[in-house]
């Protein structure tokens, strides 16, 4: 498990295999808000903290099988 306080603005968010999907814009309640600049549709997208596996090397890694919102980097 990880500490939510370790997730900071501008950290990279990646799949379990390390593929970039976005950048943290802000932490909101139990979700990570991704920057619009990383999305193909120009919209903010959110990832639930339940989908975070670990935080390491200034990067947030998601659990394997996490659904990635349409319009985000890996899609």
PyMOL Python script that loads the backbone (N, CA, C, O; Angstrom):
from pymol import cmd

cmd.read_pdbstr("""\
ATOM      1  N   UNK A   1       0.846  -1.183   0.000  1.00  0.00           N
ATOM      2  CA  UNK A   1       0.000   0.000   0.000  1.00  0.00           C
ATOM      3  C   UNK A   1       0.888   1.242   0.000  1.00  0.00           C
ATOM      4  O   UNK A   1       2.059   1.162   0.372  1.00  0.00           O
ATOM      5  N   UNK A   2       0.366   2.343  -0.397  1.00  0.00           N
ATOM      6  CA  UNK A   2       1.118   3.590  -0.492  1.00  0.00           C
ATOM      7  C   UNK A   2       0.420   4.668   0.331  1.00  0.00           C
ATOM      8  O   UNK A   2      -0.723   4.501   0.756  1.00  0.00           O
ATOM      9  N   UNK A   3       1.115   5.757   0.546  1.00  0.00           N
ATOM     10  CA  UNK A   3       0.533   6.893   1.253  1.00  0.00           C
ATOM     11  C   UNK A   3       0.055   7.924   0.243  1.00  0.00           C
ATOM     12  O   UNK A   3       0.821   8.339  -0.627  1.00  0.00           O
ATOM     13  N   UNK A   4      -1.191   8.339   0.345  1.00  0.00           N
ATOM     14  CA  UNK A   4      -1.752   9.326  -0.588  1.00  0.00           C
ATOM     15  C   UNK A   4      -0.957  10.624  -0.576  1.00  0.00           C
ATOM     16  O   UNK A   4      -0.877  11.314  -1.592  1.00  0.00           O
ATOM     17  N   UNK A   5      -0.374  10.955   0.557  1.00  0.00           N
ATOM     18  CA  UNK A   5       0.387  12.201   0.673  1.00  0.00           C
ATOM     19  C   UNK A   5       1.624  12.209  -0.218  1.00  0.00           C
ATOM     20  O   UNK A   5       2.184  13.273  -0.486  1.00  0.00           O
ATOM     21  N   UNK A   6       2.054  11.049  -0.676  1.00  0.00           N
ATOM     22  CA  UNK A   6       3.236  10.969  -1.544  1.00  0.00           C
ATOM     23  C   UNK A   6       2.921  11.366  -2.980  1.00  0.00           C
ATOM     24  O   UNK A   6       3.837  11.627  -3.760  1.00  0.00           O
ATOM     25  N   UNK A   7       1.643  11.415  -3.342  1.00  0.00           N
ATOM     26  CA  UNK A   7       1.251  11.800  -4.702  1.00  0.00           C
ATOM     27  C   UNK A   7       1.211  13.323  -4.769  1.00  0.00           C
ATOM     28  O   UNK A   7       0.471  13.969  -4.028  1.00  0.00           O
ATOM     29  N   UNK A   8       2.017  13.886  -5.669  1.00  0.00           N
ATOM     30  CA  UNK A   8       2.154  15.342  -5.786  1.00  0.00           C
ATOM     31  C   UNK A   8       1.846  15.806  -7.205  1.00  0.00           C
ATOM     32  O   UNK A   8       1.883  15.022  -8.153  1.00  0.00           O
ATOM     33  N   UNK A   9       1.541  17.099  -7.331  1.00  0.00           N
ATOM     34  CA  UNK A   9       1.321  17.693  -8.651  1.00  0.00           C
ATOM     35  C   UNK A   9       2.538  17.464  -9.536  1.00  0.00           C
ATOM     36  O   UNK A   9       3.677  17.461  -9.068  1.00  0.00           O
ATOM     37  N   UNK A  10       2.278  17.275 -10.807  1.00  0.00           N
ATOM     38  CA  UNK A  10       3.285  17.117 -11.862  1.00  0.00           C
ATOM     39  C   UNK A  10       3.993  15.764 -11.856  1.00  0.00           C
ATOM     40  O   UNK A  10       4.934  15.564 -12.624  1.00  0.00           O
ATOM     41  N   UNK A  11       3.557  14.822 -10.998  1.00  0.00           N
ATOM     42  CA  UNK A  11       4.117  13.475 -11.061  1.00  0.00           C
ATOM     43  C   UNK A  11       3.554  12.774 -12.290  1.00  0.00           C
ATOM     44  O   UNK A  11       2.419  13.027 -12.694  1.00  0.00           O
ATOM     45  N   UNK A  12       4.348  11.900 -12.875  1.00  0.00           N
ATOM     46  CA  UNK A  12       3.884  11.102 -14.007  1.00  0.00           C
ATOM     47  C   UNK A  12       2.975   9.996 -13.487  1.00  0.00           C
ATOM     48  O   UNK A  12       3.204   9.460 -12.402  1.00  0.00           O
ATOM     49  N   UNK A  13       1.950   9.655 -14.254  1.00  0.00           N
ATOM     50  CA  UNK A  13       1.074   8.527 -13.954  1.00  0.00           C
ATOM     51  C   UNK A  13       1.281   7.513 -15.065  1.00  0.00           C
ATOM     52  O   UNK A  13       1.209   7.853 -16.246  1.00  0.00           O
ATOM     53  N   UNK A  14       1.542   6.250 -14.681  1.00  0.00           N
ATOM     54  CA  UNK A  14       1.866   5.217 -15.658  1.00  0.00           C
ATOM     55  C   UNK A  14       1.087   3.939 -15.376  1.00  0.00           C
ATOM     56  O   UNK A  14       0.630   3.703 -14.258  1.00  0.00           O
ATOM     57  N   UNK A  15       0.945   3.123 -16.413  1.00  0.00           N
ATOM     58  CA  UNK A  15       0.326   1.805 -16.255  1.00  0.00           C
ATOM     59  C   UNK A  15       1.267   0.917 -15.453  1.00  0.00           C
ATOM     60  O   UNK A  15       2.380   1.327 -15.121  1.00  0.00           O
ATOM     61  N   UNK A  16       0.831  -0.279 -15.144  1.00  0.00           N
ATOM     62  CA  UNK A  16       1.667  -1.216 -14.389  1.00  0.00           C
ATOM     63  C   UNK A  16       2.935  -1.590 -15.146  1.00  0.00           C
ATOM     64  O   UNK A  16       3.919  -2.018 -14.541  1.00  0.00           O
ATOM     65  N   UNK A  17       2.916  -1.429 -16.478  1.00  0.00           N
ATOM     66  CA  UNK A  17       4.099  -1.746 -17.291  1.00  0.00           C
ATOM     67  C   UNK A  17       4.975  -0.520 -17.539  1.00  0.00           C
ATOM     68  O   UNK A  17       5.988  -0.615 -18.231  1.00  0.00           O
ATOM     69  N   UNK A  18       4.594   0.628 -16.983  1.00  0.00           N
ATOM     70  CA  UNK A  18       5.399   1.834 -17.112  1.00  0.00           C
ATOM     71  C   UNK A  18       5.029   2.745 -18.261  1.00  0.00           C
ATOM     72  O   UNK A  18       5.723   3.733 -18.504  1.00  0.00           O
ATOM     73  N   UNK A  19       3.944   2.441 -18.987  1.00  0.00           N
ATOM     74  CA  UNK A  19       3.524   3.287 -20.107  1.00  0.00           C
ATOM     75  C   UNK A  19       2.872   4.563 -19.572  1.00  0.00           C
ATOM     76  O   UNK A  19       1.954   4.503 -18.755  1.00  0.00           O
ATOM     77  N   UNK A  20       3.350   5.708 -20.036  1.00  0.00           N
ATOM     78  CA  UNK A  20       2.833   7.013 -19.602  1.00  0.00           C
ATOM     79  C   UNK A  20       1.368   7.168 -20.012  1.00  0.00           C
ATOM     80  O   UNK A  20       1.002   6.935 -21.164  1.00  0.00           O
ATOM     81  N   UNK A  21       0.539   7.566 -19.043  1.00  0.00           N
ATOM     82  CA  UNK A  21      -0.859   7.856 -19.391  1.00  0.00           C
ATOM     83  C   UNK A  21      -1.253   9.284 -19.035  1.00  0.00           C
ATOM     84  O   UNK A  21      -2.269   9.783 -19.519  1.00  0.00           O
ATOM     85  N   UNK A  22      -0.466   9.940 -18.199  1.00  0.00           N
ATOM     86  CA  UNK A  22      -0.819  11.302 -17.835  1.00  0.00           C
ATOM     87  C   UNK A  22       0.088  11.881 -16.773  1.00  0.00           C
ATOM     88  O   UNK A  22       1.086  11.280 -16.374  1.00  0.00           O
ATOM     89  N   UNK A  23      -0.292  13.077 -16.325  1.00  0.00           N
ATOM     90  CA  UNK A  23       0.448  13.813 -15.308  1.00  0.00           C
ATOM     91  C   UNK A  23      -0.543  14.298 -14.262  1.00  0.00           C
ATOM     92  O   UNK A  23      -1.635  14.757 -14.598  1.00  0.00           O
ATOM     93  N   UNK A  24      -0.163  14.198 -13.000  1.00  0.00           N
ATOM     94  CA  UNK A  24      -1.036  14.636 -11.912  1.00  0.00           C
ATOM     95  C   UNK A  24      -1.225  16.149 -11.982  1.00  0.00           C
ATOM     96  O   UNK A  24      -0.257  16.909 -11.976  1.00  0.00           O
ATOM     97  N   UNK A  25      -2.490  16.572 -12.048  1.00  0.00           N
ATOM     98  CA  UNK A  25      -2.819  17.991 -11.980  1.00  0.00           C
ATOM     99  C   UNK A  25      -3.064  18.364 -10.520  1.00  0.00           C
ATOM    100  O   UNK A  25      -2.549  19.363 -10.017  1.00  0.00           O
ATOM    101  N   UNK A  26      -3.865  17.532  -9.856  1.00  0.00           N
ATOM    102  CA  UNK A  26      -4.097  17.730  -8.427  1.00  0.00           C
ATOM    103  C   UNK A  26      -4.693  16.467  -7.827  1.00  0.00           C
ATOM    104  O   UNK A  26      -5.198  15.597  -8.537  1.00  0.00           O
ATOM    105  N   UNK A  27      -4.623  16.387  -6.504  1.00  0.00           N
ATOM    106  CA  UNK A  27      -5.239  15.291  -5.767  1.00  0.00           C
ATOM    107  C   UNK A  27      -6.543  15.832  -5.208  1.00  0.00           C
ATOM    108  O   UNK A  27      -6.565  16.840  -4.502  1.00  0.00           O
ATOM    109  N   UNK A  28      -7.640  15.139  -5.539  1.00  0.00           N
ATOM    110  CA  UNK A  28      -8.978  15.587  -5.134  1.00  0.00           C
ATOM    111  C   UNK A  28      -9.696  14.442  -4.444  1.00  0.00           C
ATOM    112  O   UNK A  28     -10.069  13.456  -5.080  1.00  0.00           O
ATOM    113  N   UNK A  29      -9.888  14.579  -3.142  1.00  0.00           N
ATOM    114  CA  UNK A  29     -10.558  13.549  -2.353  1.00  0.00           C
ATOM    115  C   UNK A  29      -9.869  12.207  -2.566  1.00  0.00           C
ATOM    116  O   UNK A  29      -8.695  12.057  -2.228  1.00  0.00           O
ATOM    117  N   UNK A  30     -10.574  11.238  -3.118  1.00  0.00           N
ATOM    118  CA  UNK A  30     -10.001   9.911  -3.350  1.00  0.00           C
ATOM    119  C   UNK A  30      -9.666   9.688  -4.815  1.00  0.00           C
ATOM    120  O   UNK A  30      -9.686   8.553  -5.291  1.00  0.00           O
ATOM    121  N   UNK A  31      -9.357  10.765  -5.534  1.00  0.00           N
ATOM    122  CA  UNK A  31      -9.040  10.651  -6.958  1.00  0.00           C
ATOM    123  C   UNK A  31      -7.828  11.498  -7.321  1.00  0.00           C
ATOM    124  O   UNK A  31      -7.504  12.484  -6.659  1.00  0.00           O
ATOM    125  N   UNK A  32      -7.173  11.076  -8.394  1.00  0.00           N
ATOM    126  CA  UNK A  32      -6.085  11.842  -8.984  1.00  0.00           C
ATOM    127  C   UNK A  32      -6.647  12.496 -10.234  1.00  0.00           C
ATOM    128  O   UNK A  32      -7.143  11.814 -11.130  1.00  0.00           O
ATOM    129  N   UNK A  33      -6.568  13.808 -10.292  1.00  0.00           N
ATOM    130  CA  UNK A  33      -7.017  14.556 -11.466  1.00  0.00           C
ATOM    131  C   UNK A  33      -5.818  14.695 -12.399  1.00  0.00           C
ATOM    132  O   UNK A  33      -4.770  15.195 -11.991  1.00  0.00           O
ATOM    133  N   UNK A  34      -5.967  14.256 -13.652  1.00  0.00           N
ATOM    134  CA  UNK A  34      -4.890  14.334 -14.635  1.00  0.00           C
ATOM    135  C   UNK A  34      -4.963  15.651 -15.405  1.00  0.00           C
ATOM    136  O   UNK A  34      -6.043  16.213 -15.586  1.00  0.00           O
ATOM    137  N   UNK A  35      -3.811  16.135 -15.855  1.00  0.00           N
ATOM    138  CA  UNK A  35      -3.780  17.379 -16.628  1.00  0.00           C
ATOM    139  C   UNK A  35      -4.482  17.187 -17.964  1.00  0.00           C
ATOM    140  O   UNK A  35      -4.518  16.084 -18.510  1.00  0.00           O
ATOM    141  N   UNK A  36      -5.034  18.267 -18.477  1.00  0.00           N
ATOM    142  CA  UNK A  36      -5.698  18.228 -19.788  1.00  0.00           C
ATOM    143  C   UNK A  36      -4.679  18.111 -20.917  1.00  0.00           C
ATOM    144  O   UNK A  36      -4.993  17.570 -21.978  1.00  0.00           O
ATOM    145  N   UNK A  37      -3.474  18.606 -20.704  1.00  0.00           N
ATOM    146  CA  UNK A  37      -2.472  18.625 -21.781  1.00  0.00           C
ATOM    147  C   UNK A  37      -2.054  17.228 -22.230  1.00  0.00           C
ATOM    148  O   UNK A  37      -1.543  17.064 -23.337  1.00  0.00           O
ATOM    149  N   UNK A  38      -2.266  16.218 -21.383  1.00  0.00           N
ATOM    150  CA  UNK A  38      -1.926  14.838 -21.754  1.00  0.00           C
ATOM    151  C   UNK A  38      -3.079  14.094 -22.409  1.00  0.00           C
ATOM    152  O   UNK A  38      -2.908  12.952 -22.836  1.00  0.00           O
ATOM    153  N   UNK A  39      -4.251  14.716 -22.496  1.00  0.00           N
ATOM    154  CA  UNK A  39      -5.402  14.005 -23.058  1.00  0.00           C
ATOM    155  C   UNK A  39      -5.662  14.445 -24.494  1.00  0.00           C
ATOM    156  O   UNK A  39      -5.474  15.608 -24.852  1.00  0.00           O
ATOM    157  N   UNK A  40      -6.094  13.496 -25.297  1.00  0.00           N
ATOM    158  CA  UNK A  40      -6.362  13.795 -26.708  1.00  0.00           C
ATOM    159  C   UNK A  40      -7.651  14.595 -26.891  1.00  0.00           C
ATOM    160  O   UNK A  40      -7.849  15.232 -27.926  1.00  0.00           O
ATOM    161  N   UNK A  41      -8.528  14.560 -25.879  1.00  0.00           N
ATOM    162  CA  UNK A  41      -9.797  15.289 -25.995  1.00  0.00           C
ATOM    163  C   UNK A  41      -9.785  16.629 -25.251  1.00  0.00           C
ATOM    164  O   UNK A  41     -10.800  17.324 -25.212  1.00  0.00           O
ATOM    165  N   UNK A  42      -8.645  16.992 -24.665  1.00  0.00           N
ATOM    166  CA  UNK A  42      -8.518  18.276 -23.992  1.00  0.00           C
ATOM    167  C   UNK A  42      -9.297  18.395 -22.692  1.00  0.00           C
ATOM    168  O   UNK A  42      -9.530  19.500 -22.204  1.00  0.00           O
ATOM    169  N   UNK A  43      -9.702  17.260 -22.129  1.00  0.00           N
ATOM    170  CA  UNK A  43     -10.489  17.271 -20.897  1.00  0.00           C
ATOM    171  C   UNK A  43      -9.685  16.678 -19.742  1.00  0.00           C
ATOM    172  O   UNK A  43      -8.755  15.899 -19.949  1.00  0.00           O
ATOM    173  N   UNK A  44     -10.064  17.065 -18.520  1.00  0.00           N
ATOM    174  CA  UNK A  44      -9.474  16.443 -17.337  1.00  0.00           C
ATOM    175  C   UNK A  44     -10.056  15.040 -17.199  1.00  0.00           C
ATOM    176  O   UNK A  44     -11.226  14.809 -17.507  1.00  0.00           O
ATOM    177  N   UNK A  45      -9.237  14.117 -16.738  1.00  0.00           N
ATOM    178  CA  UNK A  45      -9.694  12.762 -16.446  1.00  0.00           C
ATOM    179  C   UNK A  45      -9.261  12.423 -15.030  1.00  0.00           C
ATOM    180  O   UNK A  45      -8.331  13.027 -14.494  1.00  0.00           O
ATOM    181  N   UNK A  46      -9.938  11.458 -14.429  1.00  0.00           N
ATOM    182  CA  UNK A  46      -9.692  11.115 -13.036  1.00  0.00           C
ATOM    183  C   UNK A  46      -9.375   9.633 -12.900  1.00  0.00           C
ATOM    184  O   UNK A  46      -9.927   8.791 -13.608  1.00  0.00           O
ATOM    185  N   UNK A  47      -8.469   9.339 -11.971  1.00  0.00           N
ATOM    186  CA  UNK A  47      -8.114   7.962 -11.630  1.00  0.00           C
ATOM    187  C   UNK A  47      -8.361   7.808 -10.131  1.00  0.00           C
ATOM    188  O   UNK A  47      -7.879   8.616  -9.337  1.00  0.00           O
ATOM    189  N   UNK A  48      -9.103   6.785  -9.744  1.00  0.00           N
ATOM    190  CA  UNK A  48      -9.384   6.542  -8.329  1.00  0.00           C
ATOM    191  C   UNK A  48      -8.128   6.029  -7.623  1.00  0.00           C
ATOM    192  O   UNK A  48      -7.359   5.259  -8.198  1.00  0.00           O
ATOM    193  N   UNK A  49      -7.926   6.458  -6.377  1.00  0.00           N
ATOM    194  CA  UNK A  49      -6.773   5.995  -5.605  1.00  0.00           C
ATOM    195  C   UNK A  49      -6.780   4.485  -5.430  1.00  0.00           C
ATOM    196  O   UNK A  49      -5.719   3.883  -5.261  1.00  0.00           O
ATOM    197  N   UNK A  50      -7.947   3.862  -5.466  1.00  0.00           N
ATOM    198  CA  UNK A  50      -8.029   2.400  -5.353  1.00  0.00           C
ATOM    199  C   UNK A  50      -7.256   1.709  -6.468  1.00  0.00           C
ATOM    200  O   UNK A  50      -6.876   0.546  -6.329  1.00  0.00           O
ATOM    201  N   UNK A  51      -7.018   2.414  -7.578  1.00  0.00           N
ATOM    202  CA  UNK A  51      -6.314   1.830  -8.719  1.00  0.00           C
ATOM    203  C   UNK A  51      -4.804   2.034  -8.674  1.00  0.00           C
ATOM    204  O   UNK A  51      -4.094   1.566  -9.564  1.00  0.00           O
ATOM    205  N   UNK A  52      -4.303   2.724  -7.652  1.00  0.00           N
ATOM    206  CA  UNK A  52      -2.863   2.970  -7.549  1.00  0.00           C
ATOM    207  C   UNK A  52      -2.191   1.788  -6.871  1.00  0.00           C
ATOM    208  O   UNK A  52      -2.614   1.340  -5.805  1.00  0.00           O
ATOM    209  N   UNK A  53      -1.137   1.290  -7.506  1.00  0.00           N
ATOM    210  CA  UNK A  53      -0.370   0.182  -6.950  1.00  0.00           C
ATOM    211  C   UNK A  53       0.759   0.690  -6.069  1.00  0.00           C
ATOM    212  O   UNK A  53       0.937   0.226  -4.942  1.00  0.00           O
ATOM    213  N   UNK A  54       1.533   1.660  -6.598  1.00  0.00           N
ATOM    214  CA  UNK A  54       2.670   2.172  -5.831  1.00  0.00           C
ATOM    215  C   UNK A  54       3.082   3.540  -6.357  1.00  0.00           C
ATOM    216  O   UNK A  54       2.680   3.958  -7.443  1.00  0.00           O
ATOM    217  N   UNK A  55       3.892   4.223  -5.563  1.00  0.00           N
ATOM    218  CA  UNK A  55       4.503   5.490  -5.950  1.00  0.00           C
ATOM    219  C   UNK A  55       6.004   5.298  -5.797  1.00  0.00           C
ATOM    220  O   UNK A  55       6.495   4.999  -4.709  1.00  0.00           O
ATOM    221  N   UNK A  56       6.737   5.475  -6.912  1.00  0.00           N
ATOM    222  CA  UNK A  56       8.188   5.283  -6.894  1.00  0.00           C
ATOM    223  C   UNK A  56       8.837   6.150  -7.959  1.00  0.00           C
ATOM    224  O   UNK A  56       8.286   6.326  -9.046  1.00  0.00           O
ATOM    225  N   UNK A  57      10.005   6.690  -7.649  1.00  0.00           N
ATOM    226  CA  UNK A  57      10.786   7.467  -8.619  1.00  0.00           C
ATOM    227  C   UNK A  57       9.970   8.584  -9.264  1.00  0.00           C
ATOM    228  O   UNK A  57      10.022   8.763 -10.481  1.00  0.00           O
ATOM    229  N   UNK A  58       9.219   9.335  -8.464  1.00  0.00           N
ATOM    230  CA  UNK A  58       8.404  10.454  -8.957  1.00  0.00           C
ATOM    231  C   UNK A  58       7.363  10.020  -9.992  1.00  0.00           C
ATOM    232  O   UNK A  58       7.002  10.781 -10.889  1.00  0.00           O
ATOM    233  N   UNK A  59       6.892   8.783  -9.846  1.00  0.00           N
ATOM    234  CA  UNK A  59       5.908   8.232 -10.776  1.00  0.00           C
ATOM    235  C   UNK A  59       4.854   7.458  -9.996  1.00  0.00           C
ATOM    236  O   UNK A  59       5.170   6.751  -9.039  1.00  0.00           O
ATOM    237  N   UNK A  60       3.600   7.600 -10.415  1.00  0.00           N
ATOM    238  CA  UNK A  60       2.485   6.856  -9.834  1.00  0.00           C
ATOM    239  C   UNK A  60       2.205   5.675 -10.757  1.00  0.00           C
ATOM    240  O   UNK A  60       1.905   5.868 -11.936  1.00  0.00           O
ATOM    241  N   UNK A  61       2.299   4.457 -10.231  1.00  0.00           N
ATOM    242  CA  UNK A  61       2.030   3.251 -11.017  1.00  0.00           C
ATOM    243  C   UNK A  61       0.643   2.723 -10.680  1.00  0.00           C
ATOM    244  O   UNK A  61       0.283   2.580  -9.512  1.00  0.00           O
ATOM    245  N   UNK A  62      -0.128   2.438 -11.722  1.00  0.00           N
ATOM    246  CA  UNK A  62      -1.469   1.897 -11.532  1.00  0.00           C
ATOM    247  C   UNK A  62      -1.426   0.378 -11.458  1.00  0.00           C
ATOM    248  O   UNK A  62      -0.499  -0.256 -11.963  1.00  0.00           O
ATOM    249  N   UNK A  63      -2.439  -0.195 -10.823  1.00  0.00           N
ATOM    250  CA  UNK A  63      -2.547  -1.650 -10.738  1.00  0.00           C
ATOM    251  C   UNK A  63      -2.801  -2.231 -12.121  1.00  0.00           C
ATOM    252  O   UNK A  63      -3.402  -1.590 -12.983  1.00  0.00           O
ATOM    253  N   UNK A  64      -2.334  -3.451 -12.313  1.00  0.00           N
ATOM    254  CA  UNK A  64      -2.578  -4.145 -13.576  1.00  0.00           C
ATOM    255  C   UNK A  64      -4.084  -4.296 -13.761  1.00  0.00           C
ATOM    256  O   UNK A  64      -4.798  -4.659 -12.826  1.00  0.00           O
ATOM    257  N   UNK A  65      -4.562  -4.014 -14.975  1.00  0.00           N
ATOM    258  CA  UNK A  65      -5.981  -4.139 -15.282  1.00  0.00           C
ATOM    259  C   UNK A  65      -6.807  -2.898 -14.980  1.00  0.00           C
ATOM    260  O   UNK A  65      -8.025  -2.909 -15.156  1.00  0.00           O
ATOM    261  N   UNK A  66      -6.159  -1.829 -14.529  1.00  0.00           N
ATOM    262  CA  UNK A  66      -6.891  -0.586 -14.258  1.00  0.00           C
ATOM    263  C   UNK A  66      -7.502  -0.058 -15.549  1.00  0.00           C
ATOM    264  O   UNK A  66      -6.793   0.085 -16.545  1.00  0.00           O
ATOM    265  N   UNK A  67      -8.798   0.232 -15.558  1.00  0.00           N
ATOM    266  CA  UNK A  67      -9.403   0.812 -16.770  1.00  0.00           C
ATOM    267  C   UNK A  67      -8.865   2.226 -16.991  1.00  0.00           C
ATOM    268  O   UNK A  67      -8.893   3.059 -16.084  1.00  0.00           O
ATOM    269  N   UNK A  68      -8.380   2.485 -18.197  1.00  0.00           N
ATOM    270  CA  UNK A  68      -7.832   3.788 -18.555  1.00  0.00           C
ATOM    271  C   UNK A  68      -8.925   4.568 -19.295  1.00  0.00           C
ATOM    272  O   UNK A  68      -9.462   4.080 -20.290  1.00  0.00           O
ATOM    273  N   UNK A  69      -9.260   5.771 -18.820  1.00  0.00           N
ATOM    274  CA  UNK A  69     -10.312   6.553 -19.488  1.00  0.00           C
ATOM    275  C   UNK A  69      -9.975   6.842 -20.950  1.00  0.00           C
ATOM    276  O   UNK A  69      -8.811   7.066 -21.283  1.00  0.00           O
ATOM    277  N   UNK A  70     -10.972   6.838 -21.813  1.00  0.00           N
ATOM    278  CA  UNK A  70     -10.768   7.190 -23.222  1.00  0.00           C
ATOM    279  C   UNK A  70     -10.236   8.614 -23.303  1.00  0.00           C
ATOM    280  O   UNK A  70     -10.674   9.495 -22.563  1.00  0.00           O
ATOM    281  N   UNK A  71      -9.288   8.828 -24.208  1.00  0.00           N
ATOM    282  CA  UNK A  71      -8.712  10.151 -24.380  1.00  0.00           C
ATOM    283  C   UNK A  71      -7.443  10.365 -23.586  1.00  0.00           C
ATOM    284  O   UNK A  71      -6.788  11.398 -23.725  1.00  0.00           O
ATOM    285  N   UNK A  72      -7.083   9.389 -22.743  1.00  0.00           N
ATOM    286  CA  UNK A  72      -5.870   9.490 -21.931  1.00  0.00           C
ATOM    287  C   UNK A  72      -4.734   8.798 -22.665  1.00  0.00           C
ATOM    288  O   UNK A  72      -4.975   7.921 -23.494  1.00  0.00           O
ATOM    289  N   UNK A  73      -3.493   9.184 -22.368  1.00  0.00           N
ATOM    290  CA  UNK A  73      -2.281   8.747 -23.046  1.00  0.00           C
ATOM    291  C   UNK A  73      -2.201   7.336 -23.591  1.00  0.00           C
ATOM    292  O   UNK A  73      -1.750   7.157 -24.723  1.00  0.00           O
ATOM    293  N   UNK A  74      -2.618   6.319 -22.839  1.00  0.00           N
ATOM    294  CA  UNK A  74      -2.456   4.934 -23.286  1.00  0.00           C
ATOM    295  C   UNK A  74      -3.511   4.518 -24.297  1.00  0.00           C
ATOM    296  O   UNK A  74      -3.404   3.443 -24.887  1.00  0.00           O
ATOM    297  N   UNK A  75      -4.524   5.342 -24.510  1.00  0.00           N
ATOM    298  CA  UNK A  75      -5.598   4.996 -25.463  1.00  0.00           C
ATOM    299  C   UNK A  75      -5.359   5.627 -26.800  1.00  0.00           C
ATOM    300  O   UNK A  75      -6.157   5.445 -27.720  1.00  0.00           O
TER     301      UNK A  75
END
""", "prot")
cmd.dss("prot")
cmd.show_as("cartoon", "prot")
cmd.util.cbc("prot")
cmd.orient("prot")
